[in-house]
Amino acid sequence: MTGLSFLIPVALFLGLLGLAAFFWSMRSGQYDDLDGAANRILIDDDEEKGTP
């Protein structure tokens, strides 16, 4: 029983920490350009630099 009294607050704290990290990443713009990252893999770097 004493193990539960220790593990439940630890689990709640870690859950709140993960939620805070998620909201921080949302506010800092980590998920703004999802299509750009998906299309960036298709762009050939040699064409952008101008080398044949």
Backbone hydrogen bonds in HBPLUS format (Angstrom, degrees):
<---DONOR---> <-ACCEPTOR-->    atom                        ^
c    i                          cat <-CA-CA->   ^        H-A-AA   ^      H-
h    n   atom  resd res      DA  || num        DHA   H-A  angle D-A-AA Bond
n    s   type  num  typ     dist DA aas  dist angle  dist       angle   num
A0005-SER N   A0001-MET O   3.31 MM   4  6.67 150.7  2.40 142.7 150.4     1
A0006-PHE N   A0003-GLY O   3.17 MM   3  5.24 143.1  2.32  96.7 107.4     2
A0007-LEU N   A0003-GLY O   2.87 MM   4  6.08 160.9  1.90 151.8 157.6     3
A0008-ILE N   A0004-LEU O   3.08 MM   4  5.79 168.4  2.09 145.4 147.6     4
A0011-ALA N   A0007-LEU O   2.89 MM   4  6.03 159.6  1.93 150.9 156.0     5
A0012-LEU N   A0008-ILE O   2.99 MM   4  6.19 159.3  2.04 151.4 157.1     6
A0013-PHE N   A0009-PRO O   2.90 MM   4  6.02 156.1  1.95 144.8 151.4     7
A0014-LEU N   A0010-VAL O   2.97 MM   4  6.19 161.6  2.00 150.7 155.2     8
A0015-GLY N   A0011-ALA O   2.97 MM   4  6.11 152.3  2.05 144.1 151.9     9
A0016-LEU N   A0012-LEU O   2.98 MM   4  6.18 158.4  2.03 147.7 153.1    10
A0017-LEU N   A0013-PHE O   2.88 MM   4  6.08 148.0  1.99 144.6 154.3    11
A0018-GLY N   A0014-LEU O   2.97 MM   4  6.17 155.8  2.03 144.1 149.7    12
A0019-LEU N   A0015-GLY O   3.00 MM   4  6.21 154.6  2.06 144.6 151.8    13
A0020-ALA N   A0016-LEU O   2.91 MM   4  6.06 154.6  1.97 143.8 150.5    14
A0021-ALA N   A0017-LEU O   2.99 MM   4  6.22 151.2  2.07 143.6 151.3    15
A0022-PHE N   A0018-GLY O   2.99 MM   4  6.21 150.1  2.08 143.3 151.3    16
A0023-PHE N   A0019-LEU O   3.00 MM   4  6.29 164.2  2.03 151.3 154.7    17
A0024-TRP N   A0020-ALA O   2.94 MM   4  6.08 151.7  2.02 143.5 151.7    18
A0025-SER N   A0021-ALA O   3.01 MM   4  6.20 156.4  2.07 143.4 149.2    19
A0026-MET N   A0022-PHE O   2.99 MM   4  6.28 146.4  2.11 146.1 155.8    20
A0027-ARG N   A0023-PHE O   3.02 MM   4  6.25 157.5  2.07 147.0 152.2    21
A0028-SER N   A0024-TRP O   2.97 MM   4  6.15 142.1  2.12 145.8 156.3    22
A0030-GLN N   A0025-SER O   3.14 MM   5  5.50 165.4  2.16 170.1 166.4    23
A0029-GLY N   A0026-MET O   3.42 MM   3  5.53 162.4  2.45 101.7 106.6    24
A0038-ALA N   A0034-LEU O   3.36 MM   4  6.55 148.8  2.47 136.9 144.9    25
A0039-ASN N   A0035-ASP O   2.98 MM   4  6.18 149.3  2.07 149.2 157.1    26
A0040-ARG N   A0036-GLY O   2.96 MM   4  5.92 134.6  2.18 141.0 152.1    27
A0042-LEU N   A0039-ASN O   3.04 MM   3  5.46 146.4  2.16 109.4 118.9    28
A0043-ILE N   A0040-ARG O   3.36 MM   3  5.45 152.4  2.44 100.6 108.0    29
A0049-LYS N   A0045-ASP O   3.31 MM   4  6.56 147.7  2.42 146.5 154.1    30
